[in-house]
Amino acid sequence: MQRSPLVRGLLALAAVALSLYVALTVPVHLGLDLRGGTQIVLQTRPADPADAGETTDRTVEVLRGRIDALGVAEPTIARSGSDRIVVELPGVQDPRQAADVLGRTAQLSFHQVLGTAADADGTSNPLPKRPHEQVTADESGTPLRLRAAALTGKDVKKAAARFDQQTGAGWHVTVDFKGSGGPDWARLTGEAACRPPGDPARRVAIVLDDKIISSPQVDPPVACRSGIGGGSTQITGSFDDAEAKELALLINGGALPVPVETVEQRTVGPTLGARAIEASAWAAVVGTAATSLFIIAVYRIMGLLATVALACYGLMSYAALAALGATLTLPGLAGFVLAVGMAVDANVLVFERAREEYASRRRPTPRSSLTVGFRKAFGAIADSNITTLIAAGLLFFFASGPVRGFGVTLGIGVLASMISALVVTRALADLAVGRPGLRRRPHLTGIAHTGVVRARLARTNPSLLRHPRRWLAASAAALVLAASGIAVRGLDLGVEFTGGRVVEYTTATPVDADRARAALADAGFPRAVVRTSGENRLTVRTHHLGEAQAASLTDAVTDLAGRADKVRDEAIGPSLGEELRRGALVALGVALGAQLLYLAARFRWLLGTSAVAALAHDVVILVGVFAWLGKPVDGVFLAALLTVIGYSVNDSVVVFDRIRELGRRDRKAPFARIADQALLQTLPRTVSTGMGAAFILTALAVLGGDTLTDFALALLIGLVVGTWSSMFTAAPLAVELHRRTRAGSSRGPGTLGRPGGGLRGP
């Protein structure tokens, strides 16, 4: 056996074995919709009651950053009334500890230690403190005299818990300061460094909520008056991993604007019933099975190996999410299943390239054709995944909450997909195509024939881009129609964006959550979020209600339970607040700009512009269709929209990669003819990938119940629109832009680019 296949086989085996170990040993957290969790009600104590609403909103944003550093915990945080905050945490094991962390104001400060505060006889009775000093006991209980704070938590840029693997010294917290915090820290540590080692005054006290959590001594190498420069330092103090992570979390979360106190905490049931979860699980199983059978039917042995590789992809993605402590919700699980369907794209790219090589007779065997297929498909796979990784990274750094969590999940999915296709699939293919039986019967490999779509295109040889302006006119008409829906009908924003009303009842008899949802849907509240708490408590969260609607809601619950007493009825704010929405829009804008720059560098500016324009086209049409249908635009729709954005860019990149390749072969050919050939050659891949995803989405829409219908519908619309735009919006727009550029140039017709440089303008 050659060395490369052996190395690939060992890498694939190691990746799968490690993922299997993590999946079996690390428990996964289920979201509030699947399992329920802990509900904590906090009350703010603003100094001025008139500012209660604004202050509480700021507190909500701080709490969101404090709870969900990676955006994968999927908490629900919303203002209730003017001065209360409802926090729902999935899978929290210790509600009291969670309430304690949430309620701490985290007033962090850094102080110079002036010495111990002990009497002359050595007892630890503190002496009266001088002005601008305070006396606080350190970790061992020894009282220390501290000067006024030199820095506070507001001077901190970022904190992270790290384990020192080189020295084995244990856990510490790395703190980066911002602005003037760096020089102030250097002055503070420089003054302490002037004292001899062992002197209490050589220490710096780190105080959290008037309690010294660490008072480390400045290291001997630090020079007097110079201090620790660079704007960064390490907090040590015999932390264990939980203490270090909690401290870093509190520092990053910052101080709450006002003190808060916990007024209620309890366990709540899932927002979805058992029947909805079971229906969604069956839909996922049926959709995945249908996709697998389709791939096997089209690509035979290679399709079977791709199905095995996709199972490995699912295992690797699941293990990575479990290792990160991600919380899986029902839309998240549906998106995960969809990702399995879309991950087939890289395999399809390879198999179709191998078919082309075999059909051209340049490669006489399936083995040689497959080798070249992997090599030639690598560029398209790399470019499409890099553009998606750029978007995922920027969503993580610029957004927050569930949008940041989507960036994490998307990045993991992309990396796992590449490993699955380029390592696992290839390792399995190397083993299969060398078997004597397949060498004698090459048609079983799925490589030694052109396929139905490619054969039909070869017979008819259509010219899809003969009239690019007609395709652009059709796309423009669809765009105007969708935009008019947004203008005429408006967007039906969900409770996550607009807030609503929460009503809580105590009932005479226990009420099944599934029955309550059905009864409220019949009463005219199909989007009401219903959950149980204990045996006789029922909470209903819905959009803003008038008094007549609120009375109808109470009547429906009363008819269901026999008697229902209202114990809470108040307005609740949006769980996706203004800051989160603003951050998401900024992240999307920056991501689009970064993708445009990357695509312009790889394919020439007109192709990058065309891809981003097609992406914007897809977003507007999807939102417009939902506006015309009166469907809610909520957190689930947001997840679907982000998924469509990733799919749209990938599709366009595959077409443009083929344009670049054909342009290098024939530099004198007209750009329009090259684009037309690229579109025809990539069409079999587009059909196979789209069909694979459509099977899963159709199953989710038909069998998944009301919970996933809108999610699957949004993705189906996005799949159709994204496929259309990559073929009949991005490519025709590139042809038209190239024609206009050439017409405006005085240097004659445009030429195609140098090797490795993409397409070059006139």
C-alpha positions in Angstrom: 0.0 0.0 0.0 1.2 3.5 -0.8 2.1 5.8 2.0 -0.5 8.5 1.3 -3.5 6.2 1.4 -2.1 4.7 4.6 -1.7 8.1 6.2 -5.3 9.1 5.2 -6.7 5.9 6.6 -4.9 6.4 9.9 -6.1 10.0 10.1 -9.7 9.0 9.3 -9.6 6.2 11.9 -8.1 8.6 14.6 -10.7 11.3 13.9 -13.6 8.8 14.1 -12.3 7.1 17.2 -11.8 10.4 19.0 -15.2 11.6 18.1 -16.8 8.3 19.2 -15.0 8.6 22.6 -16.2 12.2 23.1 -19.8 11.3 22.0 -20.0 8.4 24.5 -18.3 10.1 27.5 -19.5 13.8 27.2 -23.2 14.3 27.9 -25.1 16.6 25.5 -27.4 19.3 26.8 -30.9 19.5 25.6 -32.6 22.9 25.2 -35.6 24.4 26.9 -37.9 23.2 24.1 -36.8 19.6 24.4 -36.1 19.1 28.1 -37.0 22.3 30.0 -34.7 23.7 32.6 -34.5 26.3 35.4 -36.4 29.6 35.4 -35.0 32.4 37.6 -36.8 35.7 38.1 -34.5 38.6 39.0 -35.6 42.0 40.2 -33.5 45.1 39.6 -33.2 47.8 42.3 -32.6 51.1 40.3 -31.8 54.2 42.3 -34.4 56.2 40.2 -37.7 54.2 39.5 -38.2 56.4 36.4 -35.2 54.8 34.8 -36.3 51.2 35.7 -37.1 50.1 32.1 -33.9 51.4 30.5 -31.7 50.1 33.3 -33.3 46.7 33.2 -32.7 46.5 29.5 -29.0 47.2 30.0 -28.9 44.6 32.7 -30.5 42.0 30.3 -27.6 42.6 27.8 -25.0 42.2 30.5 -26.6 39.0 31.7 -26.8 37.6 28.2 -23.0 38.1 27.8 -22.4 36.6 31.2 -24.4 33.5 30.6 -23.5 32.7 27.0 -19.9 33.4 26.1 -19.9 31.1 23.0 -23.6 31.6 22.1 -24.3 27.9 22.2 -26.1 27.6 25.6 -29.4 28.8 24.1 -30.8 30.6 27.2 -33.9 32.7 27.1 -33.5 36.2 28.7 -36.3 38.8 28.6 -37.5 41.8 30.6 -40.8 41.2 32.4 -42.6 44.3 33.4 -40.4 47.3 34.2 -38.0 45.9 36.7 -38.0 42.1 36.4 -35.9 39.8 34.3 -36.9 36.2 33.5 -34.0 34.0 32.8 -34.5 30.4 31.6 -31.5 28.2 31.5 -31.5 24.7 29.9 -30.1 21.8 31.8 -28.8 23.7 34.8 -27.9 21.2 37.5 -27.7 23.6 40.5 -30.3 26.4 40.3 -29.0 28.1 43.5 -25.5 28.4 42.1 -26.8 29.8 38.8 -28.9 32.4 40.7 -25.9 33.4 42.7 -23.7 33.9 39.6 -26.5 35.8 37.8 -27.2 38.1 40.8 -23.7 39.1 41.6 -22.8 42.6 40.5 -19.2 41.7 39.9 -17.6 44.9 41.1 -14.0 44.1 40.2 -11.1 46.3 41.3 -7.3 46.2 41.6 -5.6 47.7 44.7 -2.1 48.3 45.9 -1.4 46.5 49.2 0.0 48.9 51.8 0.7 46.2 54.4 -1.1 44.0 56.9 -3.6 45.5 59.4 -2.5 43.8 62.6 -1.7 45.1 66.1 1.9 45.3 67.3 1.6 42.1 69.2 0.8 40.2 66.0 -2.9 39.6 66.6 -5.1 40.1 63.6 -7.3 42.8 65.0 -7.6 45.3 62.3 -6.3 48.8 63.0 -8.5 51.8 62.1 -8.1 52.5 58.4 -6.7 55.8 57.1 -8.6 58.0 54.6 -8.7 56.5 51.1 -7.8 53.1 52.5 -9.8 50.0 53.2 -9.1 46.9 55.3 -10.1 43.5 53.8 -9.1 40.0 54.7 -7.1 38.1 52.1 -7.6 34.4 51.1 -6.0 33.1 54.3 -8.0 35.5 56.5 -5.2 38.0 57.2 -6.5 41.6 57.0 -4.7 43.8 54.5 -4.6 47.6 54.2 -5.5 48.5 50.6 -5.2 51.8 48.8 -8.1 53.1 46.8 -8.7 51.1 43.6 -6.2 51.8 40.8 -8.3 50.0 38.1 -11.8 48.5 37.9 -13.5 46.0 35.8 -14.3 48.7 33.2 -10.6 48.8 32.4 -10.6 45.2 31.4 -10.8 44.2 27.7 -11.0 40.5 27.9 -10.4 37.7 30.4 -9.9 33.9 29.7 -9.3 30.9 31.9 -6.2 28.9 30.8 -4.3 25.9 32.0 -0.5 26.2 32.1 0.5 23.0 30.3 4.2 23.8 30.1 4.9 24.3 33.8 1.9 22.4 35.2 1.3 25.3 37.6 -2.5 24.9 37.2 -5.2 27.2 36.2 -4.9 30.9 35.8 -6.9 33.8 34.3 -5.3 35.9 31.6 -6.5 39.5 31.6 -6.1 42.0 28.8 -6.5 45.7 29.6 -7.9 48.3 27.3 -7.0 52.0 26.8 -5.3 53.5 29.8 -5.8 50.3 31.8 -2.5 49.0 30.5 -0.3 51.9 31.7 -2.2 52.0 35.0 -1.5 48.4 35.6 2.1 48.9 34.8 2.3 51.7 37.4 0.5 49.6 40.0 2.7 46.6 39.6 5.8 48.9 39.3 5.2 50.4 42.7 4.7 47.0 44.2 7.9 45.7 42.6 9.9 48.3 44.6 9.3 46.3 47.8 11.5 43.2 48.7 10.1 39.7 48.0 8.0 38.5 50.9 6.9 42.0 51.9 3.1 42.1 51.9 3.3 45.5 50.1 4.8 43.6 47.1 1.3 42.1 46.5 -1.6 43.4 44.4 -5.1 42.7 45.7 -7.8 41.7 43.3 -11.1 42.4 44.9 -14.5 41.1 43.7 -17.6 42.4 45.5 -15.5 43.7 48.5 -13.8 40.4 48.9 -10.2 39.6 48.0 -10.2 36.7 45.6 -6.5 36.8 44.9 -3.5 38.8 46.2 -0.6 37.6 44.2 3.0 38.8 44.7 4.6 40.6 41.8 7.3 38.3 40.4 10.9 39.1 41.3 12.0 39.7 37.6 9.7 42.7 37.4 11.7 45.8 37.8 10.9 48.6 40.2 8.9 51.4 38.6 8.7 49.5 35.3 6.0 47.1 36.3 4.2 44.6 34.0 3.7 46.2 30.6 2.1 45.1 27.4 -1.5 45.6 28.7 -1.8 42.0 29.8 -1.3 40.0 32.9 -2.1 36.7 34.6 -4.2 36.3 37.7 -3.0 33.3 39.7 -4.3 32.0 43.0 -4.6 28.3 43.2 -7.7 28.2 41.1 -9.4 25.0 40.1 -10.9 24.9 36.6 -14.4 25.9 37.8 -13.1 28.9 39.8 -10.9 30.2 37.0 -13.7 29.9 34.4 -16.2 31.6 36.7 -13.9 34.5 37.4 -13.2 34.9 33.7 -16.9 34.8 33.0 -17.7 37.5 35.7 -14.9 39.7 34.4 -16.0 39.5 30.8 -19.6 40.0 31.8 -18.8 43.2 33.5 -20.6 44.9 36.3 -24.4 44.9 36.4 -25.8 48.5 36.1 -27.8 48.0 39.3 -28.0 45.5 42.1 -30.4 42.6 41.4 -31.9 40.0 43.7 -33.5 36.6 43.0 -37.2 36.7 43.8 -38.1 33.3 42.3 -36.5 30.1 40.9 -38.1 26.9 39.8 -37.9 24.0 37.4 -40.0 24.4 34.2 -41.0 21.8 31.6 -40.2 21.7 27.9 -42.0 24.1 25.6 -42.6 21.3 23.1 -44.7 18.2 23.8 -43.6 14.6 23.5 -45.7 14.2 20.3 -44.0 17.1 18.6 -40.6 15.8 19.5 -41.4 12.3 18.3 -42.8 13.6 15.0 -39.7 15.7 14.4 -37.4 12.7 15.2 -39.3 10.5 12.7 -39.0 13.2 10.1 -35.3 13.4 10.6 -34.9 9.6 10.3 -37.1 9.4 7.1 -35.3 12.4 5.5 -31.9 11.1 6.2 -32.7 7.6 5.0 -34.2 9.0 1.8 -31.1 11.1 1.1 -28.9 8.1 1.7 -30.9 6.0 -0.7 -30.8 8.7 -3.3 -27.0 9.1 -3.1 -26.5 5.3 -3.3 -28.9 5.0 -6.3 -27.0 7.7 -8.2 -23.4 6.9 -7.2 -23.6 3.2 -6.3 -20.6 2.0 -4.4 -19.2 5.5 -4.1 -22.6 6.6 -2.9 -22.6 3.9 -0.2 -19.1 5.0 0.9 -20.2 8.7 1.0 -23.2 7.7 3.2 -20.7 6.0 5.6 -18.6 9.2 5.5 -21.6 11.3 6.2 -22.4 9.2 9.3 -18.8 9.9 10.4 -19.4 13.6 9.7 -22.5 13.6 11.9 -20.5 11.9 14.6 -17.6 14.4 14.4 -20.0 17.4 14.5 -21.9 16.0 17.4 -18.8 15.3 19.4 -17.4 18.8 18.8 -20.7 20.4 19.9 -20.8 18.1 23.0 -17.2 19.0 23.8 -18.1 22.8 23.6 -21.0 22.3 25.9 -23.5 23.3 23.2 -27.2 23.1 23.9 -29.3 21.3 21.2 -32.7 22.7 20.5 -35.2 21.2 18.0 -34.4 23.8 15.2 -30.8 23.1 16.0 -31.2 19.4 15.6 -33.2 19.9 12.4 -30.4 22.2 11.1 -27.9 19.6 12.1 -29.7 16.9 10.1 -29.9 19.3 7.2 -26.2 19.9 7.4 -25.7 16.2 7.0 -27.7 16.4 3.8 -25.7 19.4 2.6 -22.4 17.9 3.6 -22.9 15.5 0.7 -22.0 18.4 -1.6 -18.3 17.9 -1.3 -18.6 14.2 -2.1 -20.8 15.0 -5.1 -18.3 17.5 -6.4 -15.6 14.8 -6.3 -17.7 12.1 -7.9 -18.9 14.3 -10.7 -15.4 15.4 -11.6 -14.3 11.7 -11.6 -17.2 10.9 -14.0 -16.0 13.7 -16.3 -12.5 12.4 -16.3 -13.7 8.8 -17.1 -16.1 10.0 -19.8 -13.3 12.0 -21.5 -11.2 8.8 -21.8 -8.2 10.6 -20.4 -8.4 8.4 -17.3 -9.0 4.7 -18.3 -9.9 3.4 -14.8 -12.2 4.4 -12.0 -9.3 4.6 -9.7 -7.3 7.1 -11.8 -10.5 9.1 -12.5 -11.3 9.3 -8.8 -7.7 10.4 -8.0 -8.0 13.2 -10.5 -11.5 14.0 -9.3 -10.3 14.6 -5.8 -7.5 16.8 -7.0 -9.6 18.9 -9.4 -12.5 19.3 -6.9 -10.3 20.5 -4.1 -10.2 24.1 -5.3 -14.0 24.4 -5.4 -14.4 22.6 -2.0 -11.7 24.9 -0.4 -13.1 28.1 -1.8 -16.7 27.4 -0.9 -15.8 26.3 2.6 -13.4 29.2 3.2 -16.1 31.7 2.3 -18.4 30.0 4.7 -15.7 29.9 7.4 -15.2 33.7 6.9 -18.8 34.3 7.6 -18.8 31.9 10.6 -15.8 33.6 12.1 -17.2 37.1 11.7 -20.6 36.1 13.2 -18.7 34.8 16.2 -16.6 37.9 16.7 -19.2 40.6 16.0 -22.5 39.1 17.0 -23.8 37.6 20.3 -26.3 35.2 21.6 -27.9 32.7 19.2 -26.3 34.4 16.2 -22.8 33.8 17.7 -23.9 30.3 18.5 -24.8 29.8 14.8 -21.4 30.9 13.8 -19.8 28.3 16.1 -22.1 25.5 14.8 -21.5 26.6 11.2 -17.8 26.6 11.6 -17.7 23.2 13.2 -20.0 21.8 10.4 -17.7 23.2 7.7 -14.6 21.7 9.2 -16.2 18.4 9.8 -17.6 18.3 6.3 -14.1 18.8 4.8 -12.6 16.1 7.0 -15.4 13.8 6.0 -15.1 14.3 2.3 -11.3 14.7 1.8 -10.1 12.3 4.4 -12.8 9.7 5.4 -14.4 9.4 1.9 -11.1 9.2 0.2 -9.7 6.6 2.6 -12.7 4.4 2.0 -12.6 5.0 -1.7 -8.9 4.0 -1.9 -9.8 0.7 -0.2 -12.8 0.1 -2.5 -11.6 0.9 -6.0 -8.6 -1.3 -5.7 -10.6 -4.4 -5.2 -10.3 -7.0 -8.0 -14.1 -7.3 -8.3 -14.6 -3.6 -8.9 -11.8 -3.6 -11.4 -13.6 -6.2 -13.5 -17.0 -4.5 -13.1 -16.2 -0.8 -13.1 -19.8 0.3 -13.6 -20.5 -0.7 -10.0 -18.3 2.1 -8.7 -20.7 4.8 -9.9 -17.8 6.5 -11.7 -17.6 4.6 -15.0 -20.7 6.3 -16.5 -21.8 9.8 -17.1 -25.1 9.8 -15.2 -28.6 10.7 -16.4 -28.4 14.5 -16.2 -24.9 14.7 -17.9 -26.0 12.3 -20.7 -29.1 14.4 -21.4 -27.1 17.6 -21.5 -24.6 16.0 -23.8 -27.4 15.1 -26.3 -29.2 18.4 -26.2 -26.3 20.8 -25.6 -28.5 23.8 -24.6 -27.1 27.3 -24.4 -28.5 28.5 -21.0 -26.8 31.9 -21.1 -27.6 32.8 -24.7 -29.9 35.6 -23.4 -28.5 36.6 -19.9 -30.7 39.7 -19.7 -33.8 37.6 -19.8 -32.7 35.6 -16.7 -31.8 38.9 -15.0 -35.2 40.3 -15.8 -36.9 37.3 -14.3 -34.8 37.6 -11.2 -35.5 41.3 -11.0 -39.2 40.6 -11.3 -39.1 38.1 -8.4 -37.1 40.6 -6.4 -39.6 43.4 -6.9 -42.5 41.1 -6.1 -40.8 39.9 -2.9 -39.9 43.5 -1.8 -43.4 44.6 -2.4 -44.6 42.0 0.0 -42.3 43.5 2.7 -43.6 47.0 1.9 -47.3 46.1 1.6 -47.8 43.3 4.1 -45.0 44.1 6.5 -43.1 41.6 8.6 -44.8 39.6 11.3 -42.1 39.7 13.9 -42.2 37.0 16.5 -42.3 37.4 20.3 -38.5 37.0 20.4 -38.2 40.4 18.5 -41.2 42.3 19.7 -41.9 41.0 23.2 -45.4 40.1 24.3 -47.4 38.9 27.3 -46.8 36.2 29.8 -49.8 34.8 31.8 -49.4 32.2 34.6 -52.2 30.1 36.0 -52.7 27.7 38.8 -55.1 25.0 37.8 -57.5 22.8 39.8 -56.1 19.7 38.1 -52.8 18.9 36.3 -52.9 19.9 32.6 -51.0 18.1 29.9 -48.9 20.6 27.9 -49.8 19.0 24.6 -53.5 19.3 25.3 -53.1 22.9 26.3 -51.3 23.8 23.1 -54.0 22.1 21.0 -56.8 23.9 22.9 -55.1 27.3 22.6 -54.5 26.8 18.9 -58.2 26.1 18.5 -59.0 29.2 20.5 -56.9 31.4 18.1 -53.5 31.3 19.7 -51.5 28.9 17.5 -48.1 30.5 18.3 -48.5 30.5 22.1 -45.6 29.0 24.0 -47.0 26.7 26.7 -45.1 25.1 29.5 -45.8 23.5 32.8 -44.2 24.1 36.1 -44.9 21.6 38.9 -48.2 19.7 38.8 -50.7 22.6 38.7 -49.0 25.5 37.1 -49.3 26.5 33.5 -47.5 29.4 31.8 -48.5 30.9 28.5 -46.3 33.3 26.5 -47.8 34.9 23.5 -47.7 38.1 21.5 -49.2 41.4 22.8 -52.9 40.8 23.7 -55.8 43.2 24.1 -58.1 42.7 27.0 -60.7 40.8 25.0 -57.9 38.4 23.7 -56.6 38.0 27.2 -60.1 37.0 28.4 -60.4 34.5 25.6 -57.1 33.0 26.6 -58.2 32.6 30.2 -61.5 31.1 29.1 -59.7 28.5 27.0 -57.4 27.5 30.0 -60.4 27.4 32.3 -62.4 25.1 30.0 -59.4 22.8 29.8 -58.6 22.7 33.5 -62.0 23.1 35.2 -60.7 26.1 37.2 -57.7 28.4 36.5 -56.6 31.2 38.7 -54.4 33.9 37.2 -51.3 34.5 39.4 -49.2 36.5 37.0 -50.1 38.7 34.0 -47.5 41.1 32.6 -45.8 42.3 29.5 -42.5 40.7 28.6 -39.7 42.2 26.5 -38.0 40.6 23.5 -35.6 37.8 24.1 -33.6 38.9 21.0 -33.0 42.5 22.2 -32.0 45.6 20.2 -28.3 45.2 20.9 -28.3 41.6 19.7 -30.2 42.5 16.5 -27.8 45.4 15.9 -24.8 43.2 16.4 -26.2 40.5 14.1 -26.7 43.1 11.3 -23.2 44.5 11.8 -21.8 40.9 11.7 -23.7 40.1 8.5 -22.6 43.3 6.8 -19.0 42.7 7.7 -19.2 39.1 6.6 -20.6 40.0 3.2 -17.9 42.6 2.7 -15.2 40.0 3.7 -16.6 37.4 1.4 -16.7 39.9 -1.4 -13.0 40.7 -0.9 -12.1 37.0 -0.8 -14.1 36.2 -3.9 -12.7 39.2 -5.7 -9.1 38.1 -4.9 -9.8 34.5 -6.0 -12.1 35.0 -9.0 -11.9 38.7 -10.0 -14.1 41.5 -8.7 -17.0 41.0 -11.1 -17.5 37.4 -10.0 -17.3 38.4 -6.4 -19.8 41.1 -6.9 -22.1 38.8 -8.7 -22.0 36.2 -5.9 -22.7 38.8 -3.2 -25.5 40.3 -5.3 -27.1 36.8 -5.8 -26.9 36.3 -2.0 -28.7 39.6 -1.3 -31.3 38.5 -3.9 -31.9 35.3 -2.0 -32.3 37.0 1.3 -34.8 39.6 0.0 -36.9 36.9 -1.8 -37.0 34.6 1.2 -38.1 37.4 3.6 -40.6 38.7 1.0 -42.2 35.3 0.6 -42.6 35.0 4.3 -44.2 38.5 4.3 -46.7 37.5 1.6 -47.6 34.3 3.4 -48.0 36.0 6.8 -45.5 33.7 8.4 -43.7 34.8 11.6 -40.1 36.1 11.4 -38.7 34.8 14.6 -35.6 33.1 16.0 -36.2 29.9 14.0 -36.6 31.9 10.8 -33.3 33.7 11.6 -31.5 30.4 11.8 -33.0 29.3 8.5 -32.0 32.6 6.9 -28.4 32.3 8.0 -28.3 28.7 6.6 -29.6 29.9 3.3 -26.9 32.5 3.1 -24.2 29.9 3.5 -25.8 27.6 0.9 -26.2 30.4 -1.6 -22.5 31.4 -1.5 -21.3 27.8 -1.8 -23.5 27.2 -4.9 -22.1 30.3 -6.7 -18.5 29.5 -5.8 -18.8 26.1 -7.5 -19.9 27.7 -10.8 -17.2 30.4 -10.6 -14.5 27.9 -9.9 -15.4 26.1 -13.1 -15.4 29.4 -15.0 -11.9 30.0 -13.7 -10.7 26.6 -14.7 -12.1 26.7 -18.3 -10.7 30.2 -18.7 -7.2 29.0 -18.0 -7.6 26.3 -20.7 -8.8 28.6 -23.5 -7.8 32.2 -23.0 -9.2 33.4 -26.3 -12.7 32.1 -25.8 -15.5 34.6 -25.1 -16.4 35.0 -21.4 -20.1 34.3 -22.1 -19.3 31.0 -23.8 -17.0 29.9 -20.9 -19.7 30.8 -18.4 -22.3 28.9 -20.4 -20.0 25.8 -20.5 -19.3 26.1 -16.7 -23.0 26.2 -16.0 -23.7 23.1 -18.0 -20.8 21.1 -16.5 -21.7 21.9 -12.9 -25.4 21.3 -13.4 -25.3 17.6 -12.5 -23.7 18.5 -9.2 -26.3 21.1 -8.6 -29.1 18.7 -9.2 -27.6 16.0 -7.0 -26.9 18.3 -4.1 -30.3 20.0 -4.3 -32.1 16.7 -4.4 -30.2 15.4 -1.4 -31.2 18.4 0.7 -34.7 18.5 -0.6 -35.5 15.0 0.6 -34.7 15.9 4.2 -36.5 19.3 4.1 -39.6 17.8 2.6 -39.7 15.2 5.3 -39.3 17.8 8.0 -42.0 20.0 6.4 -44.5 17.1 6.0 -43.8 14.9 9.0 -42.2 17.3 11.5 -45.4 18.9 12.7 -46.2 22.5 13.3 -43.0 23.2 15.1 -40.7 22.6 12.2 -43.0 23.4 9.3 -42.0 27.1 9.0 -38.3 26.2 9.5 -38.4 23.6 6.8 -40.5 25.8 4.5 -37.9 28.7 4.8 -35.1 26.3 3.9 -37.0 24.8 1.0 -37.6 28.3 -0.4 -34.0 29.2 0.2 -32.8 26.0 -1.5 -34.9 26.7 -4.6 -34.0 30.4 -4.7 -30.3 29.7 -4.0 -30.1 27.2 -6.8 -31.8 29.5 -9.2 -29.6 32.5 -8.3 -26.3 30.7 -8.6 -27.3 29.6 -12.2 -29.5 32.4 -13.5 -28.6 35.4 -11.4 -24.9 35.3 -10.5 -23.7 33.8 -13.8 -25.8 36.0 -16.1 -24.9 39.1 -14.0 -21.2 38.2 -14.3 -21.6 37.9 -18.1 -23.4 41.3 -18.3 -20.9 43.0 -16.1 -18.0 41.6 -18.2 -19.8 42.8 -21.4 -20.2 46.3 -20.0 -16.6 46.4 -18.8 -15.3 45.3 -22.1 -17.6 47.8 -24.0 -16.3 50.6 -21.8 -12.6 49.8 -22.3 -10.5 51.3 -25.1 -8.1 48.4 -25.1 -10.1 45.9 -27.0 -11.8 42.7 -25.8 -11.2 41.3 -22.4 -8.9 38.5 -21.8 -8.9 35.7 -19.3 -6.5 35.6 -16.4 -3.0 34.2 -15.8 -2.6 30.8 -14.3 -3.5 30.9 -10.6 -4.7 34.4 -10.8 -8.4 33.9 -11.6 -10.1 36.1 -14.2 -8.5 39.4 -15.2 -10.4 42.5 -16.5 -9.8 44.2 -19.8 
